[in-house]
Amino acid sequence: MRTRMRQRTLWLSMAALLLPTTLCPLSTMAADTSTSPDVSVRASDDMTRAQDEAAPERLDGATFGALLGADIAAQRGDTGLAARTYLQQSRRHSDIALARRATQMARLSNDPQLVVAAANRWAALDRESATPRRILAAAAAGQGEWATAMALLLEVDASGQDADLESFLEEAITSGASPEELQAPLESYLKRHPDQPHALITRALLQSLQGNNDAADQDLERAQTLDASLPALWLARSQIALDHEDAAKALEYARRGHELSSDDNRFILAMAQANLAMNDVDAAEKQFDRLMQDMPDNLQLRLALARLYLRNDHPEAAQRLLKPALEDDGAATSGELYMLAGLASEQLDDLDQALALYARVPAGEDFMAARVRGVQLLSEKKRIDDALKWLQTQERDYPDQYASLMQLSLTLLDQNNQRSRADQLLDSTIKAHAPDNDSLLYLRAIRAIEHQDLKAMERDMRTLLDRDPDNVDALNAFGYTLTEQTDRHEEALRLLERAHRLAPDSAPVVDSLGWVHFHLGEFDQAITLLKQAYAMMPDEEVAAHLSEALWASGDSEQARRIIAGAMARFRTHPTINDLLSRYPLLTPLSPPPQATTSSTVTSQETTP
């Protein structure tokens, strides 16, 4: 089931690239307000239409005066005031045209709350219109309220209009919605409207995601009986057949859907995936080429298709697909492009080409991942010196990433039992090239802590704080080290209180401050701060600090609960192990449950 979920999620993420937007973003305007770039012209036309469409006998002098004021406000760029005026008048006159104008002006104002208020008024006055419900659904989806968004679109479906439920489902799932939260309103709706084919298809897709294949097939059969001419039916059948590893059926259904809707590129994608699942790479590549001919500038689609090739061990096809983008200067800022191209080169055993591509990943989200991968490739071949030279080249090309790349060089040497060489490299770099680089100086101070060289640590930390007394990282690391490894707790307290004033929401700082209060014997203050830190940053070291403070204060029961919960939450817990070796009586009275990788609190853990 997990494999099917991953496969479907991958399909959805690519299919979503081919979809028109189902839900109108709040920042965009209604179709009839987007024709002119001049807001004042649109606003003036809007008011004229609103006046013309409203019943003349209802628009008294006060109303015309208010609408004139709205027009003037819109011309001055205050579309929010214009929207509120239209909304107020729509409530006074119960007029659909005024509510529609209020919504359009609200969308121009980019005020989500105002948009919702106006769209709600429009929907209340016009039970037949799908547009306000789509707008409200977009607002709900933007807040992560997927069940509400689904319920609003189901209202559209019930009215006989196209709610495009299947496309909404794809958008929702790829945006992180869970199948369960989407299914609840759907089940309720189908109890009242059992013969709505789009709702049945949408439920079938959800059931397939959850592994309920028989129920999904039943819904699809029912939908086909109701209307076999729906393209969405055959797209869903193709997706689900592919999940069942029936590539031949998936291809058959995709072809049938393509006959019904030849302009829908999702069927081309579905046919290509089925071909690829049947190991017919030539046929898949032809389909992908058709997609790229229709959307040559869609880089995200190109990357998604390349990922699919690589997942199916077809690096040559991935290379061919990525080549035009690699030659396009406009795509040069995409780190993922070079990452995927590098991975394709790896699969083809072209190490030098892979390294060259990883070196081209620009600063951003993928920057360090690319350098780490390059170092791994060379390290696996015991080419440590080559890896260092490669990183040094990166340091020259990306001076803003100097400290991060140096850290990677040091880690490489440390992991290959060359710690002394790593220290010498850092010392020589600071002395020769970067004496004023605070990041490197901080890095050396942290390594000194690891070496138990407090004198060297203190020298570098004081230099950092002389340069910048508000350096929170230095204040925190220096203060924590003093209270952890010396008896200079009062000095540590001054450092950490300053760090806390500068960064009161920093969990590491709050933890350190709580820990120094513990060492000073101020247990109540320590526990309060450590509980805050643990709530902000559930971490096994913070859990150990809090448990020890609770134990020292006499609350052994809660201390054991914290330890039991942390041992269940974290697979490794060296700080807690050390604590239990010092205080064996803190060991939980019953064995904790098996640790998981989940970030949720276990039932045994009491959140402090």
JOCOR-V52044 format. One record per residue. N is the residue number from 1. RES is the residue in one letter. D_LAST is the distance of its C-alpha to the last C-alpha in whole Angstrom. Layout:
# JOCOR-V52044
n->(N & N)
res->(RES & RES)
d_last->(D_LAST & D_LAST)
This chain:
# JOCOR-V52044
n->(1 & 2 & 3 & 4 & 5 & 6 & 7 & 8 & 9 & 10 & 11 & 12 & 13 & 14 & 15 & 16 & 17 & 18 & 19 & 20 & 21 & 22 & 23 & 24 & 25 & 26 & 27 & 28 & 29 & 30 & 31 & 32 & 33 & 34 & 35 & 36 & 37 & 38 & 39 & 40 & 41 & 42 & 43 & 44 & 45 & 46 & 47 & 48 & 49 & 50 & 51 & 52 & 53 & 54 & 55 & 56 & 57 & 58 & 59 & 60 & 61 & 62 & 63 & 64 & 65 & 66 & 67 & 68 & 69 & 70 & 71 & 72 & 73 & 74 & 75 & 76 & 77 & 78 & 79 & 80 & 81 & 82 & 83 & 84 & 85 & 86 & 87 & 88 & 89 & 90 & 91 & 92 & 93 & 94 & 95 & 96 & 97 & 98 & 99 & 100 & 101 & 102 & 103 & 104 & 105 & 106 & 107 & 108 & 109 & 110 & 111 & 112 & 113 & 114 & 115 & 116 & 117 & 118 & 119 & 120 & 121 & 122 & 123 & 124 & 125 & 126 & 127 & 128 & 129 & 130 & 131 & 132 & 133 & 134 & 135 & 136 & 137 & 138 & 139 & 140 & 141 & 142 & 143 & 144 & 145 & 146 & 147 & 148 & 149 & 150 & 151 & 152 & 153 & 154 & 155 & 156 & 157 & 158 & 159 & 160 & 161 & 162 & 163 & 164 & 165 & 166 & 167 & 168 & 169 & 170 & 171 & 172 & 173 & 174 & 175 & 176 & 177 & 178 & 179 & 180 & 181 & 182 & 183 & 184 & 185 & 186 & 187 & 188 & 189 & 190 & 191 & 192 & 193 & 194 & 195 & 196 & 197 & 198 & 199 & 200 & 201 & 202 & 203 & 204 & 205 & 206 & 207 & 208 & 209 & 210 & 211 & 212 & 213 & 214 & 215 & 216 & 217 & 218 & 219 & 220 & 221 & 222 & 223 & 224 & 225 & 226 & 227 & 228 & 229 & 230 & 231 & 232 & 233 & 234 & 235 & 236 & 237 & 238 & 239 & 240 & 241 & 242 & 243 & 244 & 245 & 246 & 247 & 248 & 249 & 250 & 251 & 252 & 253 & 254 & 255 & 256 & 257 & 258 & 259 & 260 & 261 & 262 & 263 & 264 & 265 & 266 & 267 & 268 & 269 & 270 & 271 & 272 & 273 & 274 & 275 & 276 & 277 & 278 & 279 & 280 & 281 & 282 & 283 & 284 & 285 & 286 & 287 & 288 & 289 & 290 & 291 & 292 & 293 & 294 & 295 & 296 & 297 & 298 & 299 & 300 & 301 & 302 & 303 & 304 & 305 & 306 & 307 & 308 & 309 & 310 & 311 & 312 & 313 & 314 & 315 & 316 & 317 & 318 & 319 & 320 & 321 & 322 & 323 & 324 & 325 & 326 & 327 & 328 & 329 & 330 & 331 & 332 & 333 & 334 & 335 & 336 & 337 & 338 & 339 & 340 & 341 & 342 & 343 & 344 & 345 & 346 & 347 & 348 & 349 & 350 & 351 & 352 & 353 & 354 & 355 & 356 & 357 & 358 & 359 & 360 & 361 & 362 & 363 & 364 & 365 & 366 & 367 & 368 & 369 & 370 & 371 & 372 & 373 & 374 & 375 & 376 & 377 & 378 & 379 & 380 & 381 & 382 & 383 & 384 & 385 & 386 & 387 & 388 & 389 & 390 & 391 & 392 & 393 & 394 & 395 & 396 & 397 & 398 & 399 & 400 & 401 & 402 & 403 & 404 & 405 & 406 & 407 & 408 & 409 & 410 & 411 & 412 & 413 & 414 & 415 & 416 & 417 & 418 & 419 & 420 & 421 & 422 & 423 & 424 & 425 & 426 & 427 & 428 & 429 & 430 & 431 & 432 & 433 & 434 & 435 & 436 & 437 & 438 & 439 & 440 & 441 & 442 & 443 & 444 & 445 & 446 & 447 & 448 & 449 & 450 & 451 & 452 & 453 & 454 & 455 & 456 & 457 & 458 & 459 & 460 & 461 & 462 & 463 & 464 & 465 & 466 & 467 & 468 & 469 & 470 & 471 & 472 & 473 & 474 & 475 & 476 & 477 & 478 & 479 & 480 & 481 & 482 & 483 & 484 & 485 & 486 & 487 & 488 & 489 & 490 & 491 & 492 & 493 & 494 & 495 & 496 & 497 & 498 & 499 & 500 & 501 & 502 & 503 & 504 & 505 & 506 & 507 & 508 & 509 & 510 & 511 & 512 & 513 & 514 & 515 & 516 & 517 & 518 & 519 & 520 & 521 & 522 & 523 & 524 & 525 & 526 & 527 & 528 & 529 & 530 & 531 & 532 & 533 & 534 & 535 & 536 & 537 & 538 & 539 & 540 & 541 & 542 & 543 & 544 & 545 & 546 & 547 & 548 & 549 & 550 & 551 & 552 & 553 & 554 & 555 & 556 & 557 & 558 & 559 & 560 & 561 & 562 & 563 & 564 & 565 & 566 & 567 & 568 & 569 & 570 & 571 & 572 & 573 & 574 & 575 & 576 & 577 & 578 & 579 & 580 & 581 & 582 & 583 & 584 & 585 & 586 & 587 & 588 & 589 & 590 & 591 & 592 & 593 & 594 & 595 & 596 & 597 & 598 & 599 & 600 & 601 & 602 & 603 & 604 & 605 & 606 & 607 & 608)
res->(M & R & T & R & M & R & Q & R & T & L & W & L & S & M & A & A & L & L & L & P & T & T & L & C & P & L & S & T & M & A & A & D & T & S & T & S & P & D & V & S & V & R & A & S & D & D & M & T & R & A & Q & D & E & A & A & P & E & R & L & D & G & A & T & F & G & A & L & L & G & A & D & I & A & A & Q & R & G & D & T & G & L & A & A & R & T & Y & L & Q & Q & S & R & R & H & S & D & I & A & L & A & R & R & A & T & Q & M & A & R & L & S & N & D & P & Q & L & V & V & A & A & A & N & R & W & A & A & L & D & R & E & S & A & T & P & R & R & I & L & A & A & A & A & A & G & Q & G & E & W & A & T & A & M & A & L & L & L & E & V & D & A & S & G & Q & D & A & D & L & E & S & F & L & E & E & A & I & T & S & G & A & S & P & E & E & L & Q & A & P & L & E & S & Y & L & K & R & H & P & D & Q & P & H & A & L & I & T & R & A & L & L & Q & S & L & Q & G & N & N & D & A & A & D & Q & D & L & E & R & A & Q & T & L & D & A & S & L & P & A & L & W & L & A & R & S & Q & I & A & L & D & H & E & D & A & A & K & A & L & E & Y & A & R & R & G & H & E & L & S & S & D & D & N & R & F & I & L & A & M & A & Q & A & N & L & A & M & N & D & V & D & A & A & E & K & Q & F & D & R & L & M & Q & D & M & P & D & N & L & Q & L & R & L & A & L & A & R & L & Y & L & R & N & D & H & P & E & A & A & Q & R & L & L & K & P & A & L & E & D & D & G & A & A & T & S & G & E & L & Y & M & L & A & G & L & A & S & E & Q & L & D & D & L & D & Q & A & L & A & L & Y & A & R & V & P & A & G & E & D & F & M & A & A & R & V & R & G & V & Q & L & L & S & E & K & K & R & I & D & D & A & L & K & W & L & Q & T & Q & E & R & D & Y & P & D & Q & Y & A & S & L & M & Q & L & S & L & T & L & L & D & Q & N & N & Q & R & S & R & A & D & Q & L & L & D & S & T & I & K & A & H & A & P & D & N & D & S & L & L & Y & L & R & A & I & R & A & I & E & H & Q & D & L & K & A & M & E & R & D & M & R & T & L & L & D & R & D & P & D & N & V & D & A & L & N & A & F & G & Y & T & L & T & E & Q & T & D & R & H & E & E & A & L & R & L & L & E & R & A & H & R & L & A & P & D & S & A & P & V & V & D & S & L & G & W & V & H & F & H & L & G & E & F & D & Q & A & I & T & L & L & K & Q & A & Y & A & M & M & P & D & E & E & V & A & A & H & L & S & E & A & L & W & A & S & G & D & S & E & Q & A & R & R & I & I & A & G & A & M & A & R & F & R & T & H & P & T & I & N & D & L & L & S & R & Y & P & L & L & T & P & L & S & P & P & P & Q & A & T & T & S & S & T & V & T & S & Q & E & T & T & P)
d_last->(36 & 34 & 37 & 38 & 35 & 35 & 39 & 39 & 36 & 39 & 42 & 40 & 39 & 42 & 44 & 42 & 44 & 47 & 46 & 47 & 44 & 43 & 41 & 42 & 40 & 39 & 41 & 44 & 47 & 49 & 52 & 54 & 53 & 53 & 56 & 57 & 55 & 56 & 53 & 56 & 58 & 56 & 55 & 58 & 59 & 56 & 57 & 61 & 60 & 57 & 60 & 62 & 60 & 59 & 62 & 64 & 65 & 61 & 61 & 62 & 63 & 59 & 58 & 60 & 59 & 55 & 56 & 58 & 55 & 53 & 55 & 56 & 52 & 52 & 55 & 53 & 50 & 48 & 47 & 44 & 46 & 49 & 46 & 45 & 49 & 50 & 47 & 48 & 51 & 50 & 49 & 52 & 54 & 52 & 54 & 52 & 54 & 52 & 49 & 50 & 51 & 47 & 45 & 48 & 47 & 44 & 43 & 45 & 43 & 40 & 38 & 36 & 35 & 39 & 40 & 38 & 39 & 43 & 42 & 41 & 44 & 46 & 45 & 46 & 49 & 50 & 49 & 51 & 50 & 47 & 47 & 44 & 42 & 42 & 41 & 38 & 37 & 37 & 35 & 32 & 32 & 32 & 29 & 28 & 29 & 31 & 31 & 33 & 35 & 36 & 37 & 39 & 41 & 42 & 43 & 46 & 47 & 47 & 50 & 52 & 51 & 49 & 46 & 46 & 43 & 43 & 43 & 40 & 38 & 39 & 37 & 34 & 33 & 34 & 32 & 29 & 29 & 29 & 32 & 30 & 29 & 33 & 34 & 33 & 35 & 38 & 38 & 39 & 41 & 43 & 43 & 45 & 47 & 48 & 51 & 49 & 49 & 47 & 44 & 45 & 45 & 42 & 41 & 42 & 41 & 37 & 38 & 40 & 37 & 35 & 38 & 39 & 43 & 45 & 43 & 44 & 47 & 48 & 47 & 49 & 52 & 52 & 51 & 54 & 56 & 55 & 56 & 57 & 58 & 54 & 53 & 50 & 50 & 52 & 49 & 47 & 49 & 50 & 46 & 45 & 48 & 47 & 44 & 46 & 48 & 51 & 52 & 55 & 54 & 52 & 55 & 57 & 55 & 54 & 58 & 58 & 56 & 57 & 60 & 59 & 57 & 59 & 57 & 53 & 52 & 50 & 52 & 54 & 50 & 50 & 54 & 53 & 50 & 52 & 54 & 52 & 50 & 54 & 55 & 57 & 56 & 59 & 59 & 55 & 56 & 59 & 56 & 54 & 57 & 57 & 54 & 54 & 58 & 56 & 53 & 54 & 52 & 49 & 47 & 44 & 46 & 48 & 45 & 43 & 47 & 47 & 43 & 45 & 48 & 46 & 44 & 47 & 48 & 51 & 51 & 54 & 54 & 51 & 52 & 55 & 53 & 51 & 54 & 55 & 52 & 52 & 55 & 54 & 53 & 51 & 49 & 48 & 45 & 43 & 41 & 41 & 45 & 45 & 42 & 44 & 47 & 46 & 45 & 48 & 50 & 48 & 49 & 52 & 52 & 53 & 51 & 52 & 52 & 48 & 48 & 50 & 48 & 45 & 46 & 47 & 43 & 42 & 40 & 37 & 34 & 36 & 38 & 36 & 36 & 40 & 40 & 38 & 40 & 43 & 42 & 41 & 44 & 46 & 44 & 45 & 48 & 48 & 49 & 47 & 49 & 50 & 46 & 46 & 49 & 48 & 44 & 46 & 48 & 45 & 44 & 48 & 47 & 44 & 44 & 40 & 39 & 40 & 37 & 35 & 39 & 39 & 36 & 37 & 40 & 38 & 36 & 39 & 41 & 38 & 38 & 41 & 41 & 43 & 40 & 43 & 45 & 41 & 41 & 45 & 44 & 42 & 43 & 47 & 45 & 44 & 47 & 49 & 48 & 44 & 44 & 43 & 40 & 37 & 35 & 37 & 37 & 33 & 33 & 36 & 33 & 30 & 33 & 34 & 30 & 31 & 34 & 33 & 35 & 34 & 37 & 37 & 34 & 34 & 38 & 36 & 33 & 35 & 38 & 35 & 34 & 38 & 38 & 35 & 33 & 30 & 30 & 26 & 26 & 28 & 26 & 23 & 25 & 27 & 25 & 22 & 25 & 27 & 24 & 23 & 27 & 29 & 28 & 29 & 25 & 27 & 28 & 25 & 24 & 26 & 26 & 22 & 22 & 25 & 23 & 20 & 23 & 25 & 22 & 19 & 17 & 17 & 14 & 17 & 18 & 14 & 14 & 17 & 17 & 14 & 16 & 19 & 18 & 17 & 20 & 22 & 20 & 18 & 15 & 13 & 14 & 13 & 9 & 9 & 11 & 9 & 5 & 8 & 10 & 7 & 7 & 11 & 12 & 11 & 13 & 14 & 15 & 12 & 10 & 13 & 13 & 9 & 10 & 14 & 13 & 11 & 14 & 16 & 15 & 16 & 13 & 14 & 13 & 9 & 10 & 12 & 10 & 8 & 12 & 13 & 11 & 12 & 16 & 16 & 15 & 17 & 21 & 21 & 19 & 21 & 19 & 17 & 20 & 22 & 19 & 20 & 24 & 23 & 21 & 22 & 21 & 17 & 19 & 17 & 19 & 20 & 21 & 18 & 19 & 21 & 20 & 20 & 21 & 19 & 16 & 14 & 11 & 13 & 13 & 12 & 9 & 6 & 4 & 0)
